[in-house]
Amino acid sequence: MANSNDDRFDGMFMNLAQQVRGIDPLLDTFFGFLRRKTDFFTGADDQQAMKKVMEALMKQKKFVDDDKKKAEEKKAKKAKEAAALKAKKEKKEKERLAKEAAKDKDDGVVELGSDGFDLDTVPAVAPAPAPAPASTQSPPNPPKTETKEKGDGGEGEGEGGGEGGKDEGEESDGEPPPPGNGGTVEGKYVWTQTLQELSLAVAVPPGTKGRDVNVVIGKSKLKIALKNGPTIVDAPLHKPIIIDDSFWTLEDGCQLQFSLSKSNQMEWWPCVCEGDPKINTQKVQPENSKLADLDGETRQTVEKMMFDQRQKAMGKPTADEQKKIDIMDKFKSQHPEMDFSKAKFT
């Protein structure tokens, strides 16, 4: 049986179709050829001839129907995939908005007194009473200063030992452990760590693309910069890292996430880069791991640090600053008779 998709004679048939100018003349010419040069009409009765013609016609029609069906299925599949992708993006966007709304709600919670506002939180707004508290509180200040000087002096005990070291230890014992075993480097990043790796969150302007960032992760150095923008980090690392196991990603176009694998995975780092503020490594909690593994309270603290970092990068108030602004706005609305034009708030 001849191949129905054989295109060897397409040129010849196309030339013939152009000469006879139409489908009807083309069919008439073809059946005329069968009548003159073959026994198609004389070798069989009319029924058999009609059957052969219909079989050939229906065979070709089936090919047309199959091609049409495949084209429709392909179109439907593409539409289904596009709809699924759109639904996935919408779901992700809703989750992101819900998360931000929940975070904003948590950051905006303010505990108020029974009267709806605690006036003791803003004693400096009234011009007249301000000198009185200052004068009553000034006497206790000298003893506190003298106490610190005595502790620092230590009768020759030195900076690292003796009574001076004891006082420092007692003060540090009262401090909470660093959130996520890391901290915040003002204007640069928020970081956490495990014994094996460090995690950094760096706030960047919204809409940042991967091509807009210049990142160099070296064995003993880290550089993070924005092309045509400021250099955020360019400093030696506190300790060497494993380059092949370290990487970075851009999340939501507004935050860089770094994962740096420590070369020595049996020690805690007091800081990520040399020259940055150090944490007390004696306070770290070994059971803490990545952000997703932190307990709810610690994770909330680290997320708040990341939120504050992003807010500062965009020139907006942090969560604590926004609380103060909201409290003061409420106080102003409750006391319109007071003049706040010369009041200073911190």
N, C-alpha and C positions, 0 to 999 in steps of 0.2 A: 504494500500500500504506500502510495506516495506520501511524503511528509507534508502535512497541511500547512506548516509554517515555512515551507521551502520558498525562499525569496529569489531564487535564481532567475525566474522569468518575470519578475516584477517590472524590469525595464521594458521588456517586450510588450507586456500587457498595458503598461502606462502609455507607451508610444501608440499602441492600437486604440486605447481609449481616447487619446487626444485627437487621433485622426477621425474616428467615427463620431466624436463629440456627444457623448452621453451614455448612460447605462443601458437604456433600451436598445440603441443601435449596437452596443457592444455585445449584449446577449444575443441579439439577432444574428450578428456576424459569427459568434461562437457556434450557435446551433446550426447555422448554415454550413460551417466547416464540417460539423459532425454529419450532416446530411450528405454533403458532396464527397467527402473523403473517407468516411467510415461506414460501418454497417449498423450504427447506433439505432437507426429507425427501421431498417430492414431485417436486421438479425434477430429482433425480438418483437413481441407484440407491444401495443401501445401502453398497456398497464405496466409492463416491465420497464419500459422507457421512462414513464412517469415516476415509477418507484425509485429508479436510479437518480433521477434529477432531484427528487425530494430528499433522498438520503444525503446527497452531496450538499444540498441547501441547509438541511437541519444540522448536519455535522459542523458546517461553518458557523451557523447561528449559535450552536452550543459553545464554540470557542469565544464568540463575542459575548455571550451571557457570562461565561466563566471569567473573562477579563473584566467585565463590568462589576461582577460580584467581588472579585479580588480588590478592585480599586475602591469600592465602597467599604469593604472590611478594613482596608488600610487607612482610609479616611476616618472611619469610626474609631480605630485603634489610636490614631494620632489625637483625635479629639478627647478620647478617654484619658490618655496619658497627660494631655495638657490640663484637663480638668483635675486629675489627681495631683499634678504638680502645683496647680493653683491652690487647691484645698490644703495641701501640705504647707505651702508658704503662708496662707491665711491662718492656719492653725499655729504655726510657729510665731507669726506676728502677734496673734492674740495672747499666746503664752508669754511673749516678751512684754507686751503692754500690761498684762495682769501682774506679772512679776514686778514691773516698775511701779504700778499703782499700789501694790502691797507694800513695796519698800518705802514709797513716799508716805503711805499711811502710817507705817511704823515710825518713820523718822519724824512725822508731825504730831505724835502723841505727846500731850502735855498734861501733867497731873495738876489739877486746880484745887483750891481750898473749898470749904463749904459755901463760901460766899461767891464762888466762881472765879476768884483771883486772889493771889497772895500778895498783898501790898509790900511785904517785907523784902521781896525780891528786887525792888527798885527804890531804895530809900533815897537815892541821889537826885531824884527828879524834883523834890521840893527844895528850893533855894535856901529857905530859912533854917530848917533843921540840919542841914548838911554839916556845919561846923561842929555841932554838939557831938555827934557820933565820932567825928575825927578826933576831937580832944579827949573823949573818954577812952578811945582805943589806942591812943598814942603811948601811954605809959607802959603797957605790956611789951612793946616792941624791943626796947633795949635789952631786957633779960633774954629774949630769944636770940638776939645777935650775940650777946656775951656767951650764951651756952654753946652756940656753934663755934665761936672762936676758941673756947676751951677744948671742945672736942677735936678741933683741927690742930690745935697746938700740941696737945698730947704729951707735954713734958719730954720732948725728944723721942717720942715713940716712932716717928717716921711715917711715911705715907702708906706703906704696905702692911704694917703690922702693929702690934701693941693696941692701945686703946682706940687710936684712930681707925684701925682696921675693924675693930669690934663695933664701933658706932656705925660704920658703913654697912657692915653685915646686918645689923639690927634694922637699919632703914630699908635695906633691900629685901629683908624678910617680909616686910609689910607690903611690898609691891606685888601686884598680880603678875602672873606669868605673861610673857608677850603673846599677843593673839596670833595663833597659827605658828608660834615659834619664830616669828619674824617681826615686821614693823613697817613703818611708813618713812620714806625718804622724801621730805617736803618738796613738792614741785617736780618729782621724778617718777616714783613708783611705789607700790605696796608689795611686800614680799612675805612669803611663808616658806617653811622648809621642813623636810624630813631628814633622816640620816643619809638618805640616798640622793636627794635632789632638792633644788630650789625652784620656787614658782614666783614669777614676777608678773604684776599687772600694771601696764603703762597706759595712762590715758592719752589719747590723741584726738585731734579735732574731728567732729562728726563728718562722715562722708569720706574719710581717708581710705585710699586704695593701697594695695600691696606695692604698687609701683611708686607710691609716694613716700615709701619708707626705706631708709638706708640702715641695714642692720649688719653688724659684723660680730660674730661670736668666735672669739679666739680661746685658746687654751687657758690664757691668763689675763684676758682683756675682753671688755664688752663695750660696744659702741651702738647707740641707738640715736638716730637722727631723722629728721624730716627733710626730704629734698625741697630745696627752696624755703627752708624753715629752720628752726633752732635745733641744736644738738641737745638731746635730753640726757644722754649718758655717754661719757667717753673717759673711762678710767680702768685701771687694773683691777682684776678680781681679787677677792681676799685670799682665795686658794685656787689651784688649778681645777679644771673641769674636763670631762670627756666630751670632746667636740662631736663625735659621731652619734652620741646619745642625747644631744641637746638640740632643741629646735624652738621655733616661735610661730605663732599664728595670729591672724587679725580677726577679731570677733566683732560683729555688728558694725564695722566701720568706725568704731570709736575707742577700741581698746586692744592693745597688744598683749598677748599672753606668752610668757617665756617659761620653758622647762629646761633647767640646767642640771646636768648630771654631775655629781661630785666625783672627783678622782679618788679621794679618801672618803669612803662611805661609812666611816665609824667615828665621825666628829661633827659637832654643831658649829655653824658659822655665826659669829657675832654681827656680821654685816655682809652685804653682797660685794660691794666695791670699796676699795681702800679710800679713806677720807669720809665715808658716810657714817652717820650715827650708829653706835653699836648697842646691841641688846645684852642683857645679862644671860649668858648661856647656861648658868646654873639654875635658871628659872624655867627652862624649856620643859615641855611635857612630851616624853618619847612616844606616848600612845597616839598623839595627834599626827595626822598625815596630810593628804591633799585637802583642798577646800571642801570637796564633797564628803570627806571622811570626818570633818570636824563636828563636834557636838553643836547643837543648835545655837547656844549662846555665843560660843566662840566664832562660829561661822557668821552669825549676824554681826559681830564686832568687825570681822575682817571685811565683810561686804560693805559695812558702813564706811570703813577706811577707804575702800575702792571707790565708793560713791563720792566721798569727800574729795578724793583725788581728781575724779572726773569733773566735779563741780568747779574746783579751783582752776583746772585747765581751761574751762570755758568762762572763767571770770564770774562765776555764780557763787552764792553763799553755801557753806557747808550745812550739814544737817543741824548741828548745834547752833550755828549762826542764824539759820532760818527759824529755829525755835525761839531764840531771843527776839528776833524781829517780830514774830507772831505775837509773843507775849506783850511786847511793847506796844504794838498796834492795838491790841485788845485793851490794854491799860489806857491808852490815849482815847479810844472810843468811849470808855466808861467814865473818863474824866475830861470832858471837853473844856471845862472851866480852867484847867491848868495850862500854863504856857511852857511848852517844851522847846522853844526856839533856841534857848541858850544851854539846854541840858546836853550833857555828853554821856553816851552809853558805851559800855565796853562788853 
